[in-house]
Amino acid sequence: MDKRTPFLIVGAIIAGIVMFTVTLFLLMIMWAWIIPDLFPGAVEQGLIAGKISWLTALKVALFVGILSAFARGVHSKKGNEPEPAE
């Protein structure tokens, strides 16, 4: 085992935590910037939240991640077959 391996592991964990936090922060900012412009009446009536919390951003990120993983899995199963040549 190389002497640098523990530092690389700790660095990867720290980088993952930072990327995760930045992703949630960007999700919160993008939500507050886009949703009120797309649905102004619904935000005014309280049907859609104009701003979301950290926990809600986490839930949305998990939901999008699961959907994208599912879509990637379905797409990769269909993509294994070669296209017929014309």
N, C-alpha and C positions, 0 to 999 in steps of 0.2 A: 504494500500500500504506500502510495506516494505521500510525502509530508504535506503537500498542498491539498490533498483531497478533502480534509475537514473544512478548510477555508472555502473551497469551491462549493461544498454542500451548504454551508452557512450563507455564502453569497447568493446562491441560487434561491434559498428560502427567503432571504431578505428581498431579493429582486421580485420574487413571486408575490410577496405581501405588498410591496410598493405598487406593482402593476395592478393587483387586485383593488387596492384602495383608489388608485387613479381612475380605474375603470368605473368604479361605483360613483366617484365624484363627477366624472364626465357624464355618466348616465343621469345623475341628478340635475346637472346643469343643462344638458340637452332637453330633458323633460320640461324643465321650467321655461326654456326658451321656445320650444316647438309646440307643445300641447296647447298653451293658451292661444297661440296664433291659429292653430288648426281648428280648435273647438272653442271659440270664445263664449258662445252662448251656454254651452254645457259647463264650462268652468264657472261662469257667473251664477248659474243655477245650483252649483255644487254637485253636479252629476259626475264630473271628472275633477280630480285634484290638480290644482295649478302647480303645486310643488310636492315632491315626494320625500319621504324620510330615508335614512340609511338602510333600514330594514326593508322597506319597499323596493329600494334600488337593488338590494341583494336578491330579493324574490324575482324581480324582473330579469336580472342578469342570469339567474339560474334557469328561469323559464326559457329565455332566448338560447342559452347554451344547450339545454336539453333538446329544444326544437331543432337547432342547427345540427346537433349530433345525430338525431333521428333522421333528418333530411340527408345528411352525408351518408349515413348507413344505407338508406333506401337507394340513393343515387349510385353508390358504389356497387350495389348488387346488380343494378341494371347495366352499369357501365362495363361489366366484365365480358360481355359478348362483343365480338368484333363486328364492325359494320360491314354489310355486304358491299362488294365492289360492283360498280355498274359498268 
